[in-house]
Amino acid sequence: MTAFAVVELVVADMAKSLAFYARLGLTAPAGSETESHVEVELPGGLKLALDAEEMIKSIDPHWTPPTGGHRIALAFRCDDPADVDRAYADLTGSGYSGQAEPFDAFWQQRYATVLDPDGNPVDLFAPLG
């Protein structure tokens, strides 16, 4: 029997990635910035694992970063539509790239997308109304 337990991201710079995800409420253990593998507990029992590129290359010497687009996207639910705007402004104001400014989507959510330090899209959303 198997159980889905972890989402893994391969990151170029652990400290930059941890700083980005900390702004979204994910807290890594103290001192994790210098580690090659970090696990962050998520609500519901899942974990987000961040693995440094160097560690992945030590396991698979033929590994190369993907090119031409992303292979994973993460999404964070915000408390309300105004919180989507606030989170987007906080992240882009801190130097992270915005991919889609906040908008009211036809699927009845306030939605925005920022890019993490490795270029992975991170969606911010909240139900409208």
Backbone as CSV, one residue per row, in Angstrom:
resi,resn,N_x,N_y,N_z,CA_x,CA_y,CA_z,C_x,C_y,C_z
1,MET,0.843,-1.184,0.000,0.000,0.000,0.000,0.885,1.243,0.000
2,THR,0.443,2.275,-0.701,1.189,3.534,-0.745,0.283,4.668,-0.294
3,ALA,0.910,5.774,0.075,0.167,6.969,0.481,0.917,8.194,-0.005
4,PHE,0.224,9.088,-0.690,0.823,10.342,-1.133,1.219,11.140,0.095
5,ALA,2.484,11.588,0.169,2.965,12.225,1.384,3.793,13.483,1.181
6,VAL,4.445,13.629,0.013,5.409,14.720,-0.153,5.323,15.292,-1.568
7,VAL,5.433,16.630,-1.667,5.654,17.324,-2.930,7.094,17.823,-2.866
8,GLU,7.863,17.531,-3.888,9.282,17.890,-3.881,9.566,18.941,-4.945
9,LEU,10.345,19.939,-4.552,10.842,20.948,-5.482,12.361,20.881,-5.509
10,VAL,12.947,20.940,-6.682,14.394,21.045,-6.809,14.700,22.530,-6.937
11,VAL,15.584,23.028,-6.081,15.835,24.467,-6.009,17.304,24.790,-6.272
12,ALA,17.530,25.923,-6.909,18.893,26.367,-7.199,19.545,26.999,-5.974
13,ASP,18.776,27.701,-5.157,19.314,28.397,-3.987,18.361,28.165,-2.816
14,MET,18.772,27.317,-1.884,17.911,26.934,-0.769,17.466,28.148,0.047
15,ALA,18.381,29.037,0.371,18.038,30.191,1.206,16.995,31.071,0.527
16,LYS,17.161,31.336,-0.759,16.194,32.170,-1.485,14.830,31.496,-1.551
17,SER,14.817,30.202,-1.794,13.545,29.485,-1.878,12.844,29.452,-0.529
18,LEU,13.582,29.199,0.542,12.973,29.183,1.875,12.434,30.558,2.249
19,ALA,13.141,31.621,1.879,12.663,32.981,2.166,11.353,33.255,1.427
20,PHE,11.262,32.829,0.171,10.042,33.017,-0.608,8.872,32.298,0.053
21,TYR,9.035,31.014,0.340,7.929,30.244,0.903,7.600,30.645,2.337
22,ALA,8.556,31.203,3.055,8.262,31.730,4.394,7.289,32.899,4.301
23,ARG,7.366,33.700,3.246,6.438,34.816,3.055,5.011,34.322,2.838
24,LEU,4.879,33.057,2.455,3.565,32.453,2.251,3.148,31.589,3.439
25,GLY,3.905,31.669,4.521,3.523,30.996,5.756,4.128,29.624,5.989
26,LEU,5.034,29.181,5.130,5.673,27.884,5.328,6.982,28.082,6.090
27,THR,7.090,27.476,7.251,8.247,27.674,8.108,9.124,26.434,8.126
28,ALA,10.371,26.615,7.756,11.348,25.526,7.782,12.083,25.543,9.122
29,PRO,12.655,24.415,9.498,13.441,24.389,10.736,14.593,25.396,10.692
30,ALA,14.947,25.938,11.831,16.050,26.904,11.915,17.323,26.281,11.341
31,GLY,18.079,27.082,10.604,19.330,26.626,10.016,19.185,25.875,8.714
32,SER,17.981,25.765,8.194,17.745,24.994,6.969,18.371,25.615,5.729
33,GLU,18.700,26.897,5.786,19.213,27.605,4.613,20.469,26.967,4.035
34,THR,21.229,26.245,4.861,22.482,25.655,4.392,22.361,24.162,4.116
35,GLU,21.182,23.616,4.254,20.971,22.180,4.040,20.723,21.886,2.559
36,SER,20.929,20.631,2.161,20.658,20.237,0.779,19.291,19.578,0.627
37,HIS,18.649,19.234,1.750,17.296,18.665,1.745,16.561,19.222,2.951
38,VAL,15.401,19.829,2.702,14.604,20.427,3.774,13.164,19.980,3.600
39,GLU,12.520,19.610,4.710,11.104,19.252,4.678,10.318,20.217,5.551
40,VAL,9.206,20.695,5.009,8.317,21.623,5.708,6.968,20.936,5.863
41,GLU,6.467,20.892,7.075,5.154,20.294,7.336,4.055,21.177,6.751
42,LEU,3.094,20.542,6.088,1.950,21.240,5.520,0.690,20.823,6.266
43,PRO,-0.336,21.638,6.213,-1.602,21.224,6.830,-2.088,19.909,6.216
44,GLY,-2.697,19.089,7.015,-3.246,17.839,6.516,-2.252,16.693,6.472
45,GLY,-1.042,16.918,6.953,-0.071,15.842,7.030,0.886,15.708,5.863
46,LEU,0.686,16.471,4.803,1.633,16.438,3.687,2.888,17.223,4.044
47,LYS,3.934,17.010,3.263,5.175,17.752,3.422,5.573,18.355,2.088
48,LEU,6.243,19.497,2.151,6.901,20.090,0.994,8.388,19.879,1.221
49,ALA,9.036,19.177,0.300,10.471,18.954,0.391,11.166,19.835,-0.632
50,LEU,12.241,20.471,-0.215,13.075,21.255,-1.114,14.433,20.574,-1.173
51,ASP,14.864,20.260,-2.378,16.155,19.603,-2.582,17.035,20.495,-3.440
52,ALA,18.261,20.714,-2.985,19.215,21.525,-3.733,19.619,20.799,-5.017
53,GLU,19.830,21.568,-6.075,20.244,20.977,-7.351,21.474,20.095,-7.192
54,GLU,22.428,20.543,-6.365,23.659,19.778,-6.182,23.370,18.392,-5.596
55,MET,22.411,18.317,-4.683,22.070,17.038,-4.084,21.437,16.119,-5.133
56,ILE,20.543,16.668,-5.953,19.915,15.875,-7.009,20.970,15.372,-7.991
57,LYS,21.915,16.240,-8.350,22.983,15.830,-9.273,23.863,14.748,-8.664
58,SER,24.013,14.728,-7.344,24.820,13.678,-6.706,24.118,12.326,-6.783
59,ILE,22.791,12.336,-6.841,22.015,11.102,-6.957,21.884,10.686,-8.422
60,ASP,21.677,11.683,-9.293,21.489,11.439,-10.721,22.397,12.376,-11.504
61,PRO,23.612,11.946,-11.833,24.568,12.822,-12.513,24.093,13.328,-13.880
62,HIS,23.058,12.727,-14.451,22.551,13.142,-15.759,21.414,14.163,-15.650
63,TRP,21.006,14.489,-14.420,19.898,15.428,-14.229,20.293,16.822,-14.694
64,THR,19.360,17.476,-15.376,19.529,18.879,-15.754,18.219,19.603,-15.450
65,PRO,18.299,20.886,-15.123,17.059,21.633,-14.866,16.186,21.673,-16.117
66,PRO,14.860,21.655,-15.945,13.976,21.741,-17.112,14.119,23.098,-17.792
67,THR,13.871,23.106,-19.090,13.913,24.350,-19.851,12.624,24.496,-20.648
68,GLY,12.306,25.720,-21.001,11.178,25.966,-21.870,9.828,26.061,-21.182
69,GLY,9.786,25.962,-19.888,8.518,26.065,-19.179,8.578,25.335,-17.852
70,HIS,7.527,25.483,-17.083,7.502,24.869,-15.756,6.907,23.465,-15.815
71,ARG,7.193,22.676,-14.790,6.653,21.324,-14.704,5.777,21.143,-13.478
72,ILE,5.704,22.152,-12.644,4.893,22.075,-11.435,4.411,23.481,-11.105
73,ALA,3.249,23.563,-10.511,2.739,24.838,-10.000,2.117,24.542,-8.635
74,LEU,2.290,25.450,-7.724,1.691,25.335,-6.404,0.635,26.419,-6.267
75,ALA,-0.340,26.204,-5.403,-1.398,27.200,-5.193,-1.637,27.369,-3.696
76,PHE,-1.795,28.618,-3.280,-2.056,28.961,-1.889,-3.397,29.667,-1.794
77,ARG,-4.272,29.132,-0.953,-5.570,29.761,-0.713,-5.379,30.908,0.260
78,CYS,-5.920,32.050,-0.096,-5.872,33.237,0.755,-7.192,33.371,1.506
79,ASP,-7.192,34.165,2.569,-8.385,34.308,3.402,-9.565,34.910,2.654
80,ASP,-9.297,35.879,1.787,-10.357,36.551,1.044,-9.743,37.238,-0.167
81,PRO,-10.547,37.788,-1.077,-9.995,38.421,-2.275,-8.973,39.524,-1.995
82,ALA,-9.203,40.315,-0.949,-8.246,41.377,-0.622,-6.902,40.795,-0.201
83,ASP,-6.923,39.608,0.393,-5.683,38.958,0.812,-4.870,38.496,-0.395
84,VAL,-5.531,38.146,-1.494,-4.813,37.822,-2.732,-4.016,39.042,-3.182
85,ASP,-4.688,40.203,-3.194,-4.017,41.439,-3.595,-2.850,41.759,-2.665
86,ARG,-3.067,41.576,-1.355,-2.033,41.883,-0.370,-0.824,40.960,-0.549
87,ALA,-1.073,39.667,-0.700,0.021,38.708,-0.852,0.803,38.971,-2.142
88,TYR,0.091,39.260,-3.221,0.749,39.564,-4.495,1.617,40.810,-4.355
89,ALA,1.076,41.863,-3.746,1.826,43.116,-3.563,3.044,42.886,-2.669
90,ASP,2.875,42.097,-1.615,3.990,41.817,-0.711,5.111,41.099,-1.450
91,LEU,4.764,40.067,-2.207,5.791,39.294,-2.901,6.455,40.090,-4.013
92,THR,5.665,40.746,-4.858,6.271,41.512,-5.958,7.016,42.733,-5.420
93,GLY,6.519,43.313,-4.332,7.213,44.435,-3.699,8.530,44.024,-3.065
94,SER,8.683,42.741,-2.790,9.926,42.205,-2.217,10.887,41.708,-3.294
95,GLY,10.526,41.928,-4.556,11.431,41.598,-5.639,11.131,40.319,-6.390
96,TYR,10.089,39.587,-5.990,9.735,38.373,-6.719,8.933,38.761,-7.960
97,SER,9.036,37.962,-9.001,8.381,38.279,-10.267,6.900,37.910,-10.232
98,GLY,6.094,38.829,-10.707,4.680,38.556,-10.877,4.445,38.046,-12.280
99,GLN,3.632,37.006,-12.405,3.309,36.482,-13.727,1.918,36.924,-14.162
100,ALA,0.975,36.964,-13.218,-0.385,37.430,-13.510,-0.858,38.270,-12.333
101,GLU,-1.121,39.540,-12.590,-1.628,40.413,-11.533,-2.998,39.930,-11.077
102,PRO,-3.395,40.268,-9.857,-4.695,39.815,-9.356,-5.839,40.178,-10.309
103,PHE,-6.737,39.218,-10.512,-7.904,39.430,-11.367,-9.045,38.551,-10.863
104,ASP,-10.255,38.931,-11.243,-11.430,38.132,-10.904,-11.671,37.139,-12.032
105,ALA,-11.434,35.867,-11.747,-11.520,34.821,-12.761,-12.967,34.386,-12.978
106,PHE,-13.240,33.880,-14.169,-14.594,33.433,-14.488,-15.020,32.252,-13.617
107,TRP,-14.065,31.552,-13.003,-14.397,30.423,-12.127,-14.670,30.870,-10.689
108,GLN,-14.945,32.173,-10.549,-15.392,32.764,-9.277,-14.324,32.769,-8.192
109,GLN,-13.094,33.090,-8.601,-12.013,33.269,-7.642,-11.236,34.527,-7.994
110,ARG,-10.731,35.199,-6.962,-9.719,36.232,-7.153,-8.430,35.449,-7.320
111,TYR,-7.638,35.738,-8.337,-6.512,34.899,-8.705,-5.314,35.752,-9.085
112,ALA,-4.131,35.284,-8.762,-2.885,35.938,-9.166,-1.796,34.872,-9.203
113,THR,-0.727,35.163,-9.923,0.392,34.222,-9.993,1.708,34.972,-9.843
114,VAL,2.557,34.454,-8.971,3.929,34.942,-8.811,4.862,33.778,-9.142
115,LEU,6.129,34.089,-9.356,7.116,33.048,-9.640,8.050,32.903,-8.450
116,ASP,8.319,31.657,-8.056,9.286,31.445,-6.979,10.692,31.673,-7.545
117,PRO,11.734,31.620,-6.729,13.079,31.922,-7.227,13.572,31.023,-8.364
118,ASP,12.951,29.859,-8.539,13.339,28.967,-9.628,12.409,29.061,-10.832
119,GLY,11.483,30.026,-10.817,10.583,30.230,-11.942,9.329,29.385,-11.930
120,ASN,9.066,28.668,-10.831,7.835,27.887,-10.724,6.667,28.808,-10.419
121,PRO,5.558,28.665,-11.116,4.397,29.488,-10.820,3.796,29.103,-9.463
122,VAL,3.437,30.129,-8.713,2.756,29.947,-7.435,1.492,30.789,-7.502
123,ASP,0.353,30.111,-7.504,-0.934,30.788,-7.608,-1.440,31.191,-6.231
124,LEU,-2.073,32.347,-6.181,-2.730,32.861,-4.988,-4.204,32.989,-5.334
125,PHE,-5.093,32.458,-4.507,-6.513,32.517,-4.858,-7.387,32.620,-3.624
126,ALA,-8.595,33.120,-3.844,-9.638,33.172,-2.815,-10.986,33.199,-3.534
127,PRO,-11.993,32.561,-2.948,-13.322,32.598,-3.543,-13.854,34.030,-3.578
128,LEU,-14.567,34.356,-4.642,-15.243,35.641,-4.729,-16.594,35.543,-4.024
129,GLY,-16.969,36.622,-3.372,-18.296,36.681,-2.761,-18.509,35.907,-1.566
